Amino acid sequence: NKRKNAQNSFVADEYEKKPLLVINYEVTNNSDREVTPSTGWYDIFQAYQDSENSQKRLNTGVSMNEEIQKEWNKQNDIIKKGSTVSSVSIYELENNTNDVLLKAKNIYTNTDLGEIKVNIKK
């Protein structure tokens, strides 16, 4: 079992003319498997933003902010059993007005785990 805790999120400065959604989260390794912050997040969550005709799946983004980079650099650290590591997930937004929907799914059983709406309006 892996436990994820999305603590907060915010819209960061634009990168290549796209605003970024930065989500701070923690992953705890409660299993005997090798777990990293990136597998703990990206194996479960997908981000979507409403566009005119569809929900657009968001691409992962890159931030040049030093504090964000410091957290992002932990993405591939192996989390020891019973330990918790924080990191960030970064997505390129289509706009900075429409909410983002984070959908969680168990990739092993294809079971929907739920969804969270993130209000990104400034």
C-alpha positions as CSV (number, residue, x, y, z in Angstrom):
1,N,0.0,0.0,0.0
2,K,1.1,3.5,-0.8
3,R,-0.5,6.5,0.9
4,K,-0.7,9.8,-0.8
5,N,-1.6,13.1,0.8
6,A,-2.0,16.2,-1.5
7,Q,-1.4,19.0,1.0
8,N,-2.0,22.1,-1.2
9,S,-1.7,23.4,-4.7
10,F,-1.0,26.7,-6.3
11,V,-0.6,28.3,-9.8
12,A,3.1,29.2,-10.5
13,D,4.7,31.5,-12.9
14,E,4.3,30.6,-16.5
15,Y,6.8,28.4,-18.4
16,E,7.0,28.8,-22.1
17,K,3.8,30.9,-22.0
18,K,1.7,28.4,-20.0
19,P,0.7,28.8,-16.4
20,L,1.6,25.9,-14.1
21,L,-0.3,24.0,-11.5
22,V,2.0,22.9,-8.7
23,I,0.7,20.3,-6.3
24,N,2.6,19.5,-3.0
25,Y,2.1,16.0,-1.8
26,E,3.6,13.3,0.4
27,V,3.9,9.5,-0.3
28,T,4.3,7.0,2.5
29,N,5.7,3.5,1.6
30,N,3.7,1.0,3.6
31,S,4.7,-1.9,1.3
32,D,7.6,-4.2,0.5
33,R,7.8,-2.8,-3.0
34,E,10.1,-0.1,-4.3
35,V,8.1,3.2,-4.2
36,T,9.2,6.7,-5.4
37,P,7.3,9.9,-5.1
38,S,6.7,9.9,-8.9
39,T,5.3,6.4,-9.0
40,G,3.2,7.2,-5.9
41,W,1.6,10.1,-7.7
42,Y,1.6,9.5,-11.5
43,D,0.6,5.8,-11.2
44,I,-2.7,7.0,-9.5
45,F,-3.5,10.6,-10.6
46,Q,-4.3,12.2,-14.0
47,A,-5.1,15.9,-14.3
48,Y,-7.7,17.3,-16.7
49,Q,-8.9,20.8,-17.4
50,D,-12.2,21.8,-19.1
51,S,-11.8,23.2,-22.6
52,E,-14.6,24.2,-25.0
53,N,-15.5,20.7,-26.1
54,S,-13.7,18.3,-23.8
55,Q,-11.8,17.7,-20.6
56,K,-8.2,18.1,-21.8
57,R,-5.6,15.8,-20.1
58,L,-2.8,18.1,-18.9
59,N,0.8,17.5,-19.7
60,T,3.4,17.5,-16.9
61,G,5.3,20.8,-16.7
62,V,8.7,22.2,-15.6
63,S,9.3,25.0,-13.2
64,M,12.5,27.1,-13.0
65,N,11.7,28.2,-9.4
66,E,14.4,26.9,-7.0
67,E,12.1,25.9,-4.2
68,I,9.8,24.0,-6.6
69,Q,12.8,22.3,-8.2
70,K,14.2,21.3,-4.8
71,E,11.0,19.4,-4.1
72,W,10.6,18.1,-7.7
73,N,14.2,16.7,-7.6
74,K,12.9,14.1,-5.0
75,Q,10.7,12.4,-7.7
76,N,12.9,9.4,-8.2
77,D,14.1,8.9,-4.6
78,I,13.3,5.4,-3.3
79,I,11.2,5.7,-0.2
80,K,12.1,3.3,2.6
81,K,9.4,1.1,4.1
82,G,7.5,3.1,6.7
83,S,9.0,6.4,5.6
84,T,7.3,9.4,4.0
85,V,8.8,11.7,1.4
86,S,7.3,15.0,0.1
87,S,7.5,16.2,-3.5
88,V,5.6,18.2,-6.1
89,S,3.7,17.4,-9.2
90,I,3.7,20.1,-12.0
91,Y,1.1,20.4,-14.8
92,E,0.9,22.8,-17.7
93,L,-2.5,24.6,-17.6
94,E,-4.5,25.3,-20.7
95,N,-5.7,28.6,-19.0
96,N,-5.7,30.1,-15.5
97,T,-9.5,30.3,-15.2
98,N,-11.0,26.8,-15.5
99,D,-10.8,24.4,-12.6
100,V,-8.6,21.3,-12.8
101,L,-10.0,17.8,-12.1
102,L,-7.6,15.3,-10.5
103,K,-8.9,11.8,-11.2
104,A,-7.5,8.9,-9.2
105,K,-7.6,5.3,-10.5
106,N,-6.0,2.0,-9.3
107,I,-3.9,1.0,-12.4
108,Y,-3.8,-2.6,-11.3
109,T,-7.6,-3.1,-10.9
110,N,-8.7,-0.3,-13.2
111,T,-10.9,0.9,-10.3
112,D,-11.9,4.6,-10.0
113,L,-10.8,5.9,-6.6
114,G,-12.3,9.3,-6.8
115,E,-11.7,12.8,-8.0
116,I,-10.8,16.2,-6.6
117,K,-11.7,19.5,-8.2
118,V,-8.9,22.2,-7.8
119,N,-10.0,25.8,-8.1
120,I,-7.2,27.6,-9.8
121,K,-8.7,31.1,-10.3
122,K,-6.4,33.8,-9.0
